[in-house]
Structures are given as C-alpha cells and as structure tokens.
Amino acid sequence: MEIYCIGLFVNNMEKMVNFYRDIIGFETDWNGEPNVEFKAGNCRLIMFGRNDFENMVSKKFKKLLIKKQ
C-alpha cells in the first residue's frame, strides 16, 4: 500500500507551516490561506485550519487527544 496524500486539522497554521517548511524541509508556496499543501517527493501533506474547515462545512469534528507519558 502506498500513501500519496494525508490531511490534518491544525489549530495554529503558522506554527505548523514554520515547522514542516523550515525544520522538516517540505516544499510549499503557502502565503496565509486557511489551508496549506506541502510536497515531499510523491506525497502531499494538506493541513486545514480546524475552525476554518468546520465553518466551511458547517460541521464539528472530534479532536484527537494524545496523552504525554
């Protein structure tokens, strides 16, 4: 199985863009839109601002909480 695209909801788009672009090295031409697309080889990583996406589709989504150990 190959994965070509992954989508994530994020709460702080600017922080996520800075991390994935500047630290990880993914390519993007993001300039402040409500969503961002990164490219890494044959894979795309798409991030949606949680509130923007929920407002656009008029639906709320459950948040996945990961507990630190």
Secondary structure, 3 states (H helix, E strand, C coil): CCCCEEEEEECCHHHHHHHHHHHHCCECCCCCCCEEEEEECCEEEEEEEHHHHHHHHCCCCCCCCCCCC
